[in-house]
Amino acid sequence: MDWALLVTQILNGLQLGILLFLLAAGLTLVFGIMDFVNLAHGSLYMMGAYFCATLTYALDSFLLAVALSVPLTFAVGIVVEVLVIRHLYRRDHLDHVLATFGLILVFNSSVHMIWGAAGNPIPLPEFLDGRVELLPGVVIPVYRLLIIATGLVTAGAMYYLVQHTRLGMRIRAGASNRDMVGALGVDIKTLFTLVFGLGAAMAGLAGMMIAPITEANIGMGDDILIVAFVVIIIGGIGSVRGAFIAALVVGLIDTMGRAFLDGVLKVFMTIQNAETAAPALSAMLIYILMAAILYFRPQGLFPPKNR
Amino acid sequence: MYKHAMWLLSVLALAVSPALAAEKVKIGFVTTLTTPAAVIGNDMKDAFDLAYEHIGGKMAGLDVEIIYEDDGFKPDIGKQKTDKLVKQDDVHFVTGYIWSHVLLASRKSALDAGKFLISANAGPSQLAGKLCHKNFFNISWQNDQTPMALGEVLNQRGVKSLYIMSPNYAAGKNMVAGVERTFKGAIKGKDMTKWGKDAQLDFSAELAKAKASGADAIFVFYPGKAGGAFVKQYMQAGLNKSMPLYSVYTVDALSLPKFQKAGMKGVLGSLMTQFWSPDMDTPQSKKFVSGFLKKYGRYPSFYAAQSYDAMFFIKSAVEGVNGNLGNMDGMRAAMEKVDFPSVRGKFSMGSNHFPIQNFYLREAAADSAGRWTTKIVSTVFKMHQDVYAKDCKF
């Protein structure tokens, strides 16, 4: 096997994993800490992408657009939490699913009305649109490296926030025992609103990162949300660290499957059968992994402690 | 007294109106009007509406009623909507259909109800061959034909090796089979990517493989939103410098304005094959393109051109029987004759009810007003028939 191709594919897998992490981190926080199933998480991912697309054209700067779109999606998250989500915490999961599924329809139709059905491509500035040769033979688009860097910085910031700040301590305490934290005088309502907004902003950031590659599209978040759920189940619901590692594992497995599975299958199958089986099998790989994890370790790889 | 008379009159009018309604030509149009693929559906609908205007809303003196239905990009919904059209609305013709898998799922509903089914886009191999039906017509092309023309172009241009990428569904497989049938060089690699509602849009792994394969050129089929995503990543990966792009149904009037808006100049000059192009020199095409540009302010896509043709095709059937909509055999015979002005000029119907027509090489280029569109470079196939016609027995 060509090692340069292998390194390139590992980087591609990392980049996909990082994107999944940005999406899954918010999901796992909301699900794990607030015990709330948010199917509309993908809609916030889509909103981030659309805000960024519009602002990029308006301001003629992708980076500035991202800087403004993150607080915008944060704000959308807060509004959604106050208007809808807040009233559902005490209800059961089925109500969460119904209400947030409704939200998906509202978001998708609103985007259709405001921006139209056509996708919105986001032009990148010159210095991000090129490629670099990291090692001899390993040429990768600069923008994909930026995604990896952004994800790592965000992951670091999240780790610091959750583990080393007062706010993070409260979030962790809220996850362990919501009622006790409330009894001790912490305003748990505002705390949850903040957490939800934070998750929204991270989902939005993921949307902004992917849109220059695939365009901002209606329903883009619904497609990837399923994979994000796979990530948080593998990582252990409520664990940001678990989400990070699981996202990288899922990203790598998915990419490696697409990259090398047909070659592997061709060794012991006819070429024609391998060509049919490889895409089907590589699309299933992450679900097979999830099923195995659920069987051997139902709580996930890194379940949060004290639960 | 006067009031009573009015009341009586209106009751009479109500009683008479169902009889009048039966004298309408009802056309059901199934396409995708939600999801990002609505861009295609809207383009088809716009063209069909324009055609309705151009025929003055009448066929053989009868009023025409169009009922649009949204398949939501899903075969099961498309089938439900087809059922609704043939059973509840009792339409005479069902047309539209962007997607091969939606058409294949809906086929039985329309044909078992004894209606004419006319595909304005999808041309799956099954319906051209073993599953062909006397009441099914295709007014676009058989899926394999356009890529077969492209394979021929590759041979002519001396391309020795090729990398292939396509979505993994009915039409995607036909496209790949088509190009493989005519291309004489080596296939260095092939990727069939996930398709459907959660289609794969990040092609980093596949593009890295394509680059490592060292093929002379790359062939892709990515309709709709995937096309934009693919072209962007192809250029971000820098492959446009080493591996020229040959595509079918990927770079079109729907994606080019977006590429222009985003300043993606690398797409200009990329080559594709097609049965028609907006710059085509036929009277009907000129009327259609100028009418479309005037009404909607943009170039029509090939999807739109086929939908526009579908209206005139149906009109030729209704006029062939002087508006006697009960005469199915007469309408079928009229459609088999292909006696209508088509945007593509002259063509004929094969024994399997798929067109026998020319295919052209097109290039993405700017028009005189600076708008990005496609222009015909040369004719690749003259009066080409699909390869499945021999398997078709009514």
Interface residues (C-beta under 8 A of the other chain):
Chain A: D2 A4 L5 T8 Q9 N12 G13 Q15 L16 Y57 N108 H112 A117 A118 G119 N120 P121 I122 P123 L124 D129 G130 R131 V139 P141 Y143 R144 I210 P212 I213 T214 E215 N217 I218 G219 D222 D223 I224 I226 T255 M256 R258 A259 D262 E275 A278 P279 A280 A283
Chain B: T34 T35 P36 A37 A38 V39 G41 N42 N168 K190 D191 M192 T193 K194 K197 D198 A199 Q200 L201 D202 S204 A205 E206 A208 K209 K211 A212 K225 G228 A229 K232 Q233 Q236 A237 G238 L254 K258 F259 K261 A262 G263 M264
